Amino acid sequence: DTTGWTFGGSWTIDSGDAYSGSNFAYNGGGNGSLSYAVATGEGVFRFFYKGMSNNTTISFSFSIDGDPALYLGNYYDIDWTIAEFWLEEGYHTFEWVASYPWYEYLQIDAINFP
């Protein structure tokens, strides 16, 4: 369900090589952000990411409430990798930002809120 999610730039929902289930968030190249705001309980927030790049002009970042939590710059081929963060109970804004040429990709899947 994509209700409440904001897909900016090249972000979309795709199917195929998902980490879990059949769908995942996908950026097939270009700039853009994916964001979601929600009230959560206290606990571990996690998601899985996968990406591919053929050069060094790319970056991927993730923030919680505007605070940087994860940054990947100049990566090449990343298989499904987990990212985990501790959250306090409350209302949070999550944002994934991709910046790179059109022939790169990034996938986000299995997003789990506490």
LINLINVEN-V360143 format. One record per residue. N is the residue number from 0. RES is the residue in one small letter. PHI is phi in whole degrees, 0 to 359 (999 if undefined). OMEGA is omega in whole degrees, -180 to 180 (* if undefined). Layout:
n res phi omega
N RES PHI OMEGA
N RES PHI OMEGA
This chain:
n res phi omega
0 d 999 -177
1 t 258 179
2 t 301 179
3 g 90 179
4 w 276 175
5 t 246 180
6 f 255 180
7 g 247 179
8 g 68 -174
9 s 269 -179
10 w 287 179
11 t 204 172
12 i 258 -180
13 d 227 178
14 s 228 180
15 g 129 -175
16 d 277 180
17 a 279 174
18 y 286 -178
19 s 219 -178
20 g 76 -176
21 s 239 -178
22 n 239 177
23 f 207 173
24 a 281 -171
25 y 222 170
26 n 238 -175
27 g 271 178
28 g 124 -179
29 g 99 -177
30 n 268 176
31 g 166 179
32 s 228 176
33 l 239 -177
34 s 220 -179
35 y 205 177
36 a 239 -175
37 v 199 172
38 a 277 -180
39 t 234 170
40 g 275 175
41 e 280 178
42 g 151 -176
43 v 271 171
44 f 261 -180
45 r 216 171
46 f 206 176
47 f 246 178
48 y 224 180
49 k 213 -180
50 g 202 179
51 m 215 177
52 s 219 177
53 n 252 -180
54 n 209 -176
55 t 246 -178
56 t 251 -174
57 i 240 171
58 s 206 177
59 f 222 178
60 s 225 178
61 f 225 179
62 s 226 175
63 i 240 -179
64 d 56 178
65 g 83 179
66 d 266 180
67 p 302 180
68 a 237 -178
69 l 206 177
70 y 219 174
71 l 236 176
72 g 235 177
73 n 58 177
74 y 273 179
75 y 246 -177
76 d 238 -179
77 i 240 174
78 d 283 -178
79 w 309 -177
80 t 229 -179
81 i 271 172
82 a 235 -178
83 e 229 -178
84 f 216 177
85 w 278 178
86 l 240 168
87 e 277 177
88 e 298 178
89 g 151 -179
90 y 268 -176
91 h 229 174
92 t 246 -179
93 f 248 -180
94 e 219 174
95 w 252 -178
96 v 234 178
97 a 242 179
98 s 218 -180
99 y 188 179
100 p 296 -172
101 w 291 -175
102 y 263 177
103 e 259 174
104 y 213 176
105 l 215 179
106 q 237 176
107 i 234 -177
108 d 208 175
109 a 51 179
110 i 286 -176
111 n 228 179
112 f 263 178
113 p 289 *
